[in-house]
């Protein structure tokens, strides 16, 4: 009997174009501290890794350094503001729901593995009426782990009721590709996300430019896994 495949998605830049609300939040909290805003095109590629990582990247881009207490306060302010404005302008990427429908119709269980705090990830997906599609939504605080630690991906797959031997990762960044490789899971990269480096250069197993191409890419990789697994038995 074929094991039910598990498709694990990154969130920001893969499922949802959340940069408008994240960048707006970053610049609002910077303004409160007397820091200049970060240009949208630059700040968009700072998304990923959680609030602290985005703040540190923003400070670095402005040539600023703050002490730990000041950064902690910015992180707290960021989360407080973002939680209220989490889906003001964030929207699913085009074709997402059709791609999820196609994967589910072909027997896949779906999960989310993000470095965003779990409750914020759930709130965002709830606001966009997407959360019920996923068997598990795991964040950087769910297990006290962050990508690219492969254990976060493995535990997300397990929480969804899946098996890493029949899983596929879908993401938009070097972190997503690294976590998949470290966990021994094939990875599809989307090239419309927030990566500073073109994802085609990062070693993903497949690259897609539109979500309508995702189901075929996923099942191509699943088919490719079966002969290799059979040869090992």
Secondary structure, 3 states (H helix, E strand, C coil): CCCCCEEEECCECCCEECHHHHHHHHHHHHHHCCCCCCCHHHHHCCCCCCHHHHHHHHHHHCCCCCCHHHHHHHHHHHHHHHHHCCCCCCEECCCHHHHHHHHHHCCCEEEEECCCCHHHHHHHHHHCCCHHHCCEEECCCCCCCCCCCHHHHHHHHHHCCCCHHHEEEEECCHHHHHHHHHHCCEEEEECCCCCCCCHHHCCCCEEECCHHHHHHHHHHHHHHHHHHHHHHC
